[in-house]
Amino acid sequence: MKLKLSREALLRPLQAVIGVVERRQTMPILSNILLSADSEAVRLTATDLEVELVARMDAGTETPGDITLPGRKLLDIVRALPEEAEVSLSVEDNKAQVRAGRSRFALATMPAAEFPNVEGGEALVEFSIAQRDLRHLIEQTQFAMAQQDVRYYLNGLLLEFRDGVLRGVATDGHRLSRCDVSAQLSPGEINQVIVPRKGVMELYRLLEETDDTVTVAISSNHIRVGLDELRFTSKLVDGRFPDYERVIPRGGKNILQVDRQILRQSLGRTAILSNEKYRGVRLEMENGRLGLQAQNPEQERAEEDVEVEYQGDHLEIGFNVSYLLDPLAALESDSIEMVLIDGNSSCVIRAPGDESTEHVVMPMRL
């Protein structure tokens, strides 16, 4: 195999796929990237057996071939080369020779035949969606995913397929986030799948704030997303997501409306003196006023009052402040509303007049 291309042409796809290459692998081959070259294109493939990324470059070669190279070492080499440098890569005697200007590198290789292939399977649901919308869905829900929960089906993001709508739901048992976005979608043989946490975070990294569409194909055990020059594949979580509709409280008559940034800043200040382990903050609501209070085992105390629009009963309720700050950071509206039933029930946080996105937070005893 022999190929020549510019540093920039090689650097971009390397950066795109490197996210799934773990530094410590139980299988040495997973530290490598599969490089496949033919007369039309060069493809770079990386996988951790759960997520696979394939990047394509229009850079044909007269000497086609397949080989695997140490991924992070190759990226570090290419990144360190001068801008606009021309890189040549050839394989001789199980060594990859990388040359650019006066620089020479010899990298150990492993046979391409040993590199694992993540099979996508036959698509049961296929649809198109704008990158911006899919990124927005993940942004509004990803922080509510569980981390290493024994209820493994919570360690991911539920995607639910409805006519013209893609819904994302995530929960860790203490909070829940739901977001609906438009998609060219008709439900097929399956209407729900769970994408694992790592796959969700990797896909979010790849998506851009653009109206360009991506194609999404769902099989019985994989999700595949096709971007311009990149193909993302992830295994699905084999489990049943809880009935999230039952968790979202309805009919709350106590509604508080407040400037989003002012509330974020006030909560951040108050939380400084909260218990480091439980991060609890007490909210006291009455007409036109929201009182914030926090204290810690050293008997230190923080209090702050915030002007709000509030019509409802006098309420006192406690929350983990992190569970309030996460949705406040994700929402993009100038103001937000909190809808509550009473001081013992979960609250719903959303943008006023917009029910496409809802964040549910369970109260905590303080």
TIMARGU-447411 format. One record per atom (N, C-alpha, C, O): x, y, z. Coordinates in steps of 0.001 Angstrom, whole numbers, plus 500000, padded with zeros to 6 digits. Example, Ala and Ser with C-alpha at 12.3 -4.5 7.8 and 13.67 -1.06 7.14 Angstrom:
513190494310507800;512300495500507800;513200496700507800;514236496681508465;512850497750507080;513670498940507140;512900500030507870;513409501138508039;
END
This chain:
500843498801500000;500000500000500000;500879501249500000;501843501349500759;500524502202499131;501201503488499105;500164504569498819;499319504423497936;500247505667499591;499329506778499313;499976508088499739;500841508123500614;499532509163499093;500000510504499414;498792511420499566;497850511363498776;498834512258500587;497768513232500788;498262514322501723;499290514168502382;497527515421501777;497954516543502605;497713516247504084;496883515411504442;498452516948504924;498279516783506379;496839517058506781;496267516306507571;496238518126506248;494886518512506640;493859517473506204;492892517212506919;494072516872505015;493136515859504519;493135514618505401;492113513943505521;494266514316506014;494369513146506888;493974513477508324;493424512631509030;494252514700508753;494011515068510150;492517515084510487;492118514591511542;491702515638509614;490272515774509923;489592514422510162;488929514272511189;489718513433509273;489078512141509552;489687511417510748;488983510702511461;490991511595510975;491604510993512161;490974511548513433;490667510791514354;490782512848513491;490163513463514662;488709513024514823;488200512940515941;488045512746513703;486644512343513765;486465510960514377;485501510732515108;487373510039514093;487178508651514531;487910508323515831;487638507289516442;488831509182516264;489712508811517376;488967508681518703;489469508046519630;487780509272518806;487044509266520068;486705507887520601;486548507718521811;486588506897519727;486230505557520200;487454504682520447;487322503532520866;488641505219520188;489863504438520430;490285504642521878;490773505713522240;490102503625522702;490468503717524109;491987503598524259;492648502900523491;492523504294525264;493969504237525498;494382502871526048;495471502382525749;493521502265526841;493817500936527387;492767499964526879;491575500146527123;493205498939526177;492308497988525553;492643496574526017;493806496224526214;491596495771526185;491818494355526480;492293493626525236;492990492616525331;491912494141524053;492362493590522775;493282494618522107;492831495718521790;494551494291521886;495490495257521285;495009495830519961;495291496991519665;494291495054519155;493842495517517837;492906496722517956;492801497518517023;492221496861519106;491276497965519272;491979499304519510;491343500357519455;493275499267519772;494044500516519854;494445501015518476;494986502111518329;494173500195517468;494550500542516095;493371501076515303;492210500879515660;493702501753514226;492722502222513244;492935501438511961;494068501258511514;491851500975511376;491919500261510104;491975501280508973;491084502119508845;493014501209508157;493154502084506994;492963501239505744;493705500286505503;491964501598504958;491659500875503717;491738501852502557;491103502906502584;492503501510501551;492691502398500406;492424501648499109;492863500511498937;491698502294498197;491519501747496859;491691502878495855;492188503948496204;491288502651494624;491548503638493572;490667504879493700;490936505889493048;489626504825494524;488698505947494629;488773506683495960;488615507903495999;489013505957497056;488912506592498362;489798505895499389;490258504771499193;490018506611500494;490702506065501663;489711506107502819;489056507124503045;489602505003503550;488676504922504680;489441504618505962;490341503779505986;489063505315507021;489616505083508354;488497504557509242;487426505159509320;488745503435509912;487725502817510762;488287502617512164;489402502125512336;487493503009513167;487848502792514570;486651502191515286;485507502506514961;486909501329516258;485812500702517004;486275500291518393;487459500038518617;485326500227519324;485582499642520643;484649498455520873;484426498047522013;484106497905519784;483153496786519742;481726497218520078;480782496470519822;481555498409520645;480217498930520906;479856500008519906;478735500056519401;480831500885519620;480647501979518671;481691501848517571;482852501540517839;481270502083516327;482185502068515190;482044503370514421;480932503843514186;483187503954514025;483201505155513202;484023504887511951;485130504353512022;483466505265510803;484159505112509528;484187506476508843;483137507058508573;485391506989508559;485560508258507860;486099507984506465;486978507142506282;485561508703505480;485938508485504077;486589509732503511;486130510847503760;487657509547502751;488341510650502066;488414510339500582;488696509205500195;488161511338499750;488351511176498312;489827511348498001;490271512428497613;490570510284498175;492023510325497923;492442508933497489;492888508119498298;492292508678496211;492602507345495702;494091507062495678;494911507973495794;494429505800495527;495833505386495459;496004504341494381;495100503553494102;497175504349493784;497452503356492736;497803502002493336;497745500982492650;498165501991494615;498523500742495285;497552500499496429;497849500877497562;496399499879496173;495395499676497229;495870498681498280;496832497940498077;495169498689499404;495495497746500465;494768498081501744;494085499101501830;494914497209502756;494297497381504069;495345497075505135;496099496108505028;495377497916506163;496323497697507255;495779498413508493;494978499341508374;496212497985509675;495833498709510887;497068499358511490;498151498773511514;496878500600511984;497965501404512541;497572501872513938;496384502040514211;498541502089514833;498215502615516165;497573503994516053;498203504948515598;496311504087516474;495509505267516181;496024506554516794;496204507548516091;496262506549518097;496639507792518760;498050508235518385;498320509434518312;498940507295518150;500291507665517706;500232508314516328;500899509319516078;499430507735515435;499304508320514100;498715509719514173;499180510621513476;497699509914515004;497104511234515155;498119512232515707;498216513357515216;498871511826516720;499867512732517301;500921513127516276;501360514277516244;501328512174515438;502324512468514399;501770513475513401;502412514485513113;500594513204512877;500004514077511856;499732515469512433;499954516477511763;499253515518513677;498959516807514315;500240517640514489;500202518868514406;501374516961514731;502635517666514979;503333518125513704;504268518923513770;502898517640512552;503537518025511299;503214519475510936;502191520001511374;504070520131510143;503783521509509718;502508521571508872;502157520607508192;501827522703508923;500628522897508111;500966522780506629;502047523168506187;500026522244505884;500148522062504437;501226521053504038;501574520960502861;501753520305504994;502761519292504659;502123518167503859;500962517819504073;502895517601502932;502410516443502186;502896515177502905;504082515014503191;501938514291503185;502233513067503939;502187511887502979;501232511732502218;503209511070503019;503178509823502259;503215508666503250;503929508710504252;502441507641502955;502346506478503842;502486505220503005;501798505058501996;503366504340503418;503553503074502726;503761501976503757;504155502250504890;503496500735503366;503644499595504271;504665498636503689;504525498155502564;505690498369504474;506747497441504052;507170496603505252;507481497146506312;507181495286505089;507665494376506128;506986494624507473;507644494747508506;505659494693507438;504853494864508659;505130496174509395;504788496307510570;505738497130508723;505951498457509283;505313499488508358;505410499390507135;504664500469508961;504113501580508188;505128502717508203;505541503171509270;505521503166507042;506483504266506922;505702505553506631;505023505672505611;505817506512507560;505149507803507392;506228508849507155;507142509011507964;506109509569506019;507122510566505666;506444511907505372;505382511970504751;507087512959505834;506624514314505528;507822515246505627;508384515427506707;508218515840504498;509395516691504506;510618515890504940;510937514868504332;511298516344505977;512480515648506477;512157514704507633;513063514131508238;510881514541507940;510470513673509057;510190512265508561;509606512074507494;510610511283509344;510381509869509020;509895509146510278;510449509331511362;508868508331510126;508338507562511245;508069506136510781;507565505918509680;508405505177511621;508099503770511341;507167503275512443;507542503255513615;505946502875512063;504939502434513028;504680500943512883;504641500412511773;504504500273514023;504144498859513995;502721498712513467;501876499573513712;502454497638512753;501122497392512198;500604496039512670;501353495203513177;499293495850512485;498663494550512722;497799494242511510;497308495165510860;497599492954511185;496857492598509975;495423493121509993;494759493097511030;494954493589508845;493587494085508731;492572492978508981;491460493250509435;492940491731508691;492008490617508868;491616490425510328;490571489839510613;492441490912511259;492140490764512683;491222491863513210;490736491779514338;490983492889512402;490186494029512876;488708493654512910;488187493163511908;488007493871514041;486598493463514146;485686494344513302;485950495530513106;484630493754512818;483648494459512000;482322494501512744;481808493463513161;481764495703512911;480461495858513562;479386495775512492;479242496687511678;478634494689512492;477583494503511492;476353495329511848;475871495287512980;475853496074510877;474692496920511140;473373496181511118;472461496541511863;473240495153510285;471980494430510173;470998495150509263;471236496284508847;469900494486508960;468880495044508064;468098496136508772;467659495954509908;467921497280508099;467223498415508694;465725498139508794;465092497743507816;465167498351509979;463734498209510201;463037499561510216;461840499653509943;463789500610510536;463285501988510499;464366502849509872;465531502749510258;464007503688508917;464941504621508288;464284505984508185;463096506088507881;465064507035508440;464516508387508312;465649509387508170;466818509070508390;465271510615507792;466234511721507672;465882512790508688;464716512988509028;466917513479509170;466707514527510157;467850515532510029;468976515160509697;467559516790510289;468598517821510251;469593517597511384;469209517256512503;470887517796511081;471913517644512121;471587518516513329;471722518082514473;471158519749513065;470862520689514138;469805520123515094;469922520261516312;468765519480514523;467668518962515344;468107517748516165;467745517626517335;468886516852515557;469348515678516292;470314516095517397;470288515539518495;471153517060517107;472073517573518136;471293518217519283;471625518029520453;470250518981518933;469408519631519947;468744518589520846;468698518759522064;468236517520520255;467590516460521039;468557515868522058;468200515673523220;469786515583521618;470776514999522531;471175516009523600;471327515655524769;471345517262523199;471770518303524135;470767518484525269;471149518751526408;469478518337524949;468430518558525940;468188517358526855;467439517467527826;468808516221526559;468500515010527322;469712514284527889;469575513569528882;470900514440527292;472032513564527613;472454513634529081;472911512632529630;472311514789529728;472778514919531109;471931514110532093;472363513864533219;470726513693531679;469861512918532570;470109511414532460;469498510642533199;470990510978531554;471301509554531455;472022509081532715;472809509821533304;471748507849533121;472453507273534267;473889506921533874;474205506765532695;474744506800534883;476127506385534664;476403505126535473;476382505154536704;476659504031534785;477008502762535412;475954502316536415;476293501778537469;474690502531536103;473594502067536947;473392500568536728;473532500077535607;473063499844537797;472805498410537639;471591498175536756;471464497122536130;470698499160536707;469583499112535741;470150499590534401;470009500754534025;470788498666533699;471593499004532533;470803499749531462;471381500508530683;469490499541531414;468671500203530393;468563501713530646;468097502447529774;468985502186531823;468993503626532092;470295504280531655;470384505506531596;471319503459531345;472623503998530936;472628504313529442;473526503895528710;471639505038529014;471533505364527595;470357506285527344;469718506767528279;470080506522526074;469033507445525643;467966506675524865;468269505975523898;466726506815525297;465611506212524569;465275507064523349;465075508272523469;465212506437522180;464691507089520985;463354506449520660;463246505229520536;462346507281520524;460998506789520231;460548507386518909;460701508585518672;459994506540518053;459642506954516701;458136507140516582;457363506216516834;457729508349516194;456319508677515978;456189509300514594;457200509650513985;454985509444514089;454789510038512769;455337511458512747;454794512350513399;456416511663511994;456985512988511828;457731513526513024;458174514675513011;457883512711514072;458512513195515301;459483512144515839;459158510959515920;460682512606516204;461638511774516923;461680512278518358;461912513462518603;461457511375519301;461455511737520723;462652511110521415;462960509937521202;463323511893522241;464414511386523063;464046511502524528;463507512523524955;464333510456525307;464032510461526745;465218509856527484;465747508821527079;465635510508528576;466703509975529418;466318510167530874;465703511171531232;466679509200531717;466423509308533154;467446508489533922;467918507452533456;467779508981535115;468641508213536008;467891507787537266;468500507333538235;466580507936537247;465764507565538389;465477508710539334;464567508613540158;466251509827539233;466030511001540073;465520512189539262;464947513129539812;465732512136537970;465290513199537071;465054512592535706;465516511489535416;464334513317534869;464004512822533535;463958514002532577;463459515072532928;464474513811531374;464407514834530338;463805514239529075;464159513134528665;462886514990528461;462238514547527219;462304515675526211;462099516839526552;462594515321524952;462654516315523886;462103515723522598;462451514602522229;461242516474521910;460683516079520623;461231516991519532;461293518208519705;461634516392518396;462063517177517237;461409516591515986;461037515418515952;461278517426514968;460670516979513711;461646516114512927;462847516385512903;461127515078512288;461952514201511452;461077513594510369;459880513381510559;461705513320509222;460980512658508126;460881511176508486;461701510355508074;459854510866509265;459827509588509952;458435508979509956;457443509663510208;458378507699509675;457168506900509855;457577505655510638;458519504971510241;456892505344511741;457263504173512532;457244502904511695;456381502732510834;458194502019511949;458272500745511244;457982499585512172;457043499629512967;458799498543512065;458580497358512876;458898497585514350;458389496859515205;459713498558514659;460022498886516043;459754500371516271;459922501178515356;459341500736517480;459062502149517751;459899502719518881;459782503903519199;460752501889519500;461628502372520553;462962501634520513;462998500427520276;464060502356520746;465381501733520942;466116502531522003;465793503692522254;467111501901522629;467946502581523626;469381502614523105;469986501568522863;469921503821522933;471299503998522472;472193504130523698;471904504956524564;473276503343523808;474123503402525006;474789504761525181;474967505516524224;475146505047526412;475689506348526779;476880506759525907;476920507887525415;477841505865525713;479027506234524932;478646506568523496;479182507512522917;477724505803522917;477281506087521568;476621507452521464;476838508182520496;475814507797522466;475141509096522481;476163510227522524;476060511189521763;477146510113523409;478126511190523566;479021511316522327;479409512420521944;479339510192521714;480171510228520513;479402510841519350;479962511631518590;478134510491519202;477314511061518131;477144512565518329;477190513330517366;476950512982519563;476804514416519854;478061515179519440;477972516291518921;479222514586519667;480493515226519295;480603515416517791;481223516376517331;480012514519517023;480148514556515567;479153515502514900;479427516037513826;478006515707515530;476953516517514909;477289518002514985;477922518457515937;476862518746513979;477156520173513910;475868520975513851;474802520443513542;475985522273514154;474834523175514113;474566523581512666;474859524705512260;474012522664511905;473748522913510492;472427522283510103;471956521353510758;471830522790509032;470570522222508537;470791521036507615;469827520439507137;472049520684507356;472335519495506552;471697518276507211;471711518145508435;471144517393506400;470450516229506953;471401515053507122;472410514935506426;471053514194508061;471731512913508229;470686511830508060;469502512053508314;471122510658507632;470220509524507501;470431508595508694;471565508313509081;469339508131509265;469386507262510436;468714505938510066;467588505919509570;469412504848510311;468866503513510051;468924502713511348;469966502636511999;467794502121511713;467691501334512944;467443499880512579;466495499565511859;468301498993513078;468055497560512918;467671496986514277;467463497736515231;467577495690514368;467139495074515618;468136495284516749;467749495264517917;469413495485516427;470387495649517505;471450496715517227;472456496772517935;471249497559516212;472207498624515911;471482499883515450;470364499824514938;472142501019515644;471727502274515023;472884502742514163;474042502679514577;472570503212512963;473598503704512047;473187505084511561;472061505290511108;474124506032511663;473869507410511243;474898507771510176;476102507648510399;474418508216509018;475296508591507927;475411510098507796;474441510774507454;476619510633508073;476909512038507832;477608512147506479;477730511147505771;478065513335506110;478630513551504782;479721512537504441;479572511746503509;480798512564505187;481932511681504911;482200510759506099;483314510269506282;481162510532506898;481351509780508129;480162508862508369;479015509238508125;480445507653508848;479382506711509198;479548506271510648;480592505748511039;478505506492511429;478495506152512857;477601504931513067;476466504901512592;478110503932513773;477324502743514096;477486502436515575;478597502473516104;476388502136516237;476445501783517656;475512500615517929;474433500517517344;475938499737518818;475039498705519311;473940499362520132;474117500465520648;472813498687520251;471708499164521068;471686498406522392;472175497280522486;471116499037523406;470963498389524708;469778497440524627;468682497831524225;470007496195525011;468946495188524988;468206495239526317;468585494560527271;467165496032526378;466404496173527620;465128496951527359;464915497479526267;464289497013528371;463015497709528248;463050498984529081;463262498935530292;462846500110528439;462850501395529121;461578501540529957;460514501091529532;461671502162531147;460457502303531977;459409503186531310;459714503938530384;458186503089531785;457073503888531271;457254505327531746;456776505713532813;457951506103530933;458331507448531371;457142508388531481;457194509356532241;456057508121530730;454882509009530776;454304509085532189;453763510116532588;454418507998532939;453869507987534292;454671508867535241;454169509268536291;455914509167534878;456794509940535745;456575511443535585;456871512218536494;456057511851534431;455882513279534156;454585513761534808;453500513359534388;454682514621535833;453464515083536521;452645516006535629;453194516829534896;451337515861535699;450424516694534916;449448517400535846;449132516908536929;448983518549535407;447945519245536158;448449520133537270;447677520522538146;449741520465537255;450260521359538291;449682522761538159;449687523339537072;449177523312539279;448548524635539273;449475525729539786;449165526914539666;450610525337540357;451552526316540890;452656526536539854;453499525668539631;452632527712539227;453540527969538109;454403529179538426;453903530265538718;455712528966538360;456694530015538614;457416530329537313;457885529425536621;457504531614536983;458224532027535781;459337532990536190;459112533915536970;460553532761535650;461707533535536088;462721533618534958;462754532754534082;463548534658534977;464648534791534021;465621533626534218;466068533367535335;465939532938533145;466742531710533241;468145531980533781;468616531271534670;468806532993533252;470174533271533672;470240533768535119;471156533405535858;469282534589535522;469272535071536906;469112533908537869;469790533859538896;468210532954537549;468022531799538418;469264530921538445;469637530417539504;469916530729537285;471150529932537238;472220530532538155;472860529821538930;472398531820538056;473426532465538856;473093532421540340;473975532207541172;471835532620540670;471425532590542079;471593531196542667;472072531054543792;471212530178541929;471393528808542402;472874528477542567;473261527825543537;473695528921541632;475126528664541707;475745529280542955;476591528663543602;475321530506543296;475853531158544493;475375530449545762;476160530193546675;474096530142545804;473539529500546992;474162528132547232;474390527738548375;474435527410546147;474959526043546265;476357525982546833;476814524911547231;477055527121546879;478423527127547401;478459526595548827;479420525933549218;477416526879549608;477377526450551007;476430525277551224;476014525020552354;476086524563550158;475255523375550332;476124522199550759;477349522248550643;475493521155551247;476197519934551619;476896519371550388;476253519138549364;478209519149550475;478980518732549301;478509517399548748;478649517147547551;477955516541549592;477520515218549150;476134515251548529;475912514658547473;475189515946549182;473791515896548732;473389517085547875;472407517017547137;474148518182547969;473930519369547111;472494519882547181;471929520300546170;471909519848548373;470504520231548499;470311521732548617;471077522415549297;469269522246547944;468864523641548038;467354523683548266;466595522999547579;466925524492549237;465496524627549524;464937525831548773;465532526909548776;463794525636548134;463095526711547425;461814527037548177;461027526147548499;461614528317548452;460377528786549078;459692529740548114;460273530742547699;458456529423547762;457737530195546743;456501530848547347;455705530216548040;456374532133547056;455162532864547388;455013533973546365;455898534162545531;453916534708546411;453618535688545372;454792536628545102;455219537376545981;455310536578543864;456356537490543427;457731537225543979;458642538016543737;457926536131544722;459214535904545373;459584534429545360;458747533552545570;460873534184545105;461442532850545259;462621532964546212;463589533669545928;462539532276547335;463634532268548295;464473531010548139;463934529906548066;465789531173548087;466716530050547968;467520529950549251;468018530952549763;467647528726549769;468399528514551006;469229527246550890;468790526263550293;470431527269551461;471277526082551525;472112526156552790;472482527241553239;472406524995553364;473294524952554517;474055523636554512;473688522694553810;475121523583555308;475975522404555314;476202521930556751;475772522597557692;476869520792556932;477072520263558291;477865521196559205;477804521048560426;478610522156558641;479353523107559469;478460524264559932;478939525241560506;477146524134559671;476164525148560046;476374526475559303;475918527526559755;477064526416558165;477152527583557293;475887527663556457;475267526643556156;475505528879556082;474185529046555474;474246530106554377;474944531112554505;473515529866553315;473381530841552225;471905531074551956;471110530134551957;471539532333551724;470155532688551405;470159533722550282;471038534581550219;469187533631549413;469056534620548345;467597534686547911;466912533666547838;467135535887547627;465777536097547120;465848536475545647;466729537224545225;464900535943544868;464838536210543435;463436536696543097;462448536105543533;463349537773542321;462042538256541866;461527537348540765;462233537061539798;460298536901540917;459703535966539955;458244536335539734;457668537149540455;457671535715538721;456219535745538546;455687534425539067;455974533365538510;454913534490540136;454418533251540729;453002533451541235;452730534354542026;452124532613540777;450754532572541256;450470531146541710;450458530222540897;450250530975542967;449980529636543473;450053529601544975;450115530642545630;450046528407545520;450112528223546965;451513528534547474;452492528483546729;451582528856548758;452897528992549394;453522527603549483;452953526695550090;454707527445548867;455336526124548796;456769526191549283;457469527178549059;457199525126549953;458609524908550262;458978523527549750;458281522549550019;460094523452548998;460480522183548383;462002522162548222;462615523198547964;462608520986548375;464049520857548250;464437520082546995;463731519166546574;465568520461546403;466076519773545215;467585519641545303;468249520430545975;468125518636544620;469557518582544335;469834519695543329;469280519689542230;470682520640543694;470853521824542860;471416521475541484;471129522170540510;472215520405541390;472761520010540092;471650519620539125;471747519863537922;470588519009539666;469487518577538815;468669519758538300;467942519627537315;468784520913538963;468145522131538460;469058522863537477;468593523397536470;470357522885537775;471292523641536939;471466523014535560;471645523732534577;471417521684535472;471611521032534170;470558521456533144;470931521891532055;469256521349533443;468271521802532441;468314523302532203;468041523751531089;468653524097533226;468751525543533023;469876525878532059;469779526849531307;470952525082532071;472050525295531124;471668524847529725;472115525436528741;470839523802529625;470496523255528307;469425524077527596;469493524263526381;468450524564528332;467372525341527714;467934526636527132;468901527191527652;467321527109526055;467852528271525340;466971529507525464;467344530573524975;465814529390526104;464885530509526211;465376531515527244;466155531169528132;464914532774527125;465306533810528081;464736533531529460;465394533785530469;463521533013529511;462899532696530793;462460531240530803;462321530610529755;462245530719531997;461762529338532131;460579529340533103;460380530284533867;459812528270533052;458761528110534040;458924526776534752;459302525768534154;458628526801536047;458601525604536865;457156525351537248;456478526226537786;456694524139536963;455305523776537238;455299522743538357;455927521690538244;454580523053539444;454563522178540610;453144521853541035;452234522668540883;452966520655541568;451679520258542140;451646520622543619;450711521274544082;452674520197544362;452797520525545784;454259520369546189;455124520148545342;454530520487547492;455898520447547978;456508519066548061;457667518932548454;455755518027547699;456261516657547768;456322515971546410;456697514801546325;455959516685545347;455883516079544014;456978516633543112;457530517704543365;457279515890542063;458274516344541093;457826517631540426;456630517896540306;458798518433539991;458472519651539259;458867519477537798;459748518682537472;458214520220536932;458519520230535502;459135521578535160;458589522627535502;460286521538534477;460966522751534033;460913522787532509;461245521801531850;460499523915531955;460401524033530493;460406525509530111;460318526392530964;460512525753528804;460382527116528299;458891527460528248;458084526616527858;458512528677528633;457088529042528617;456458528846527241;456990529321526237;455344528157527197;454622527947525953;455213526906525031;454707526719523925;456268526219525445;456923525217524604;456909523871525321;457641523668526290;456084522968524846;455986521655525483;456763520582524726;456618519393525010;457596521004523753;458402520018523019;459528519465523883;460035518372523633;459918520237524913;460994519809525804;460550519988527243;460068521054527627;460715518931528042;460362518987529457;461448518308530285;461989517271529903;461751518919531427;462702518348532370;461992518123533697;461429519062534258;462009516917534199;461330516552535440;462391516297536505;463348515558536277;462211516920537675;463164516750538775;462396516318540018;461419516957540407;462844515230540638;462228514763541869;462718515598543039;463878516009543060;461846515858544024;462290516615545205;463135515747546138;463154514522546017;463828516395547061;464585515671548075;464275516283549430;463991517476549535;464331515457550466;464083515935551820;465337516614552368;466443516083552270;465142517786552940;466266518530553511;466059518708555008;466897519311555679;
END
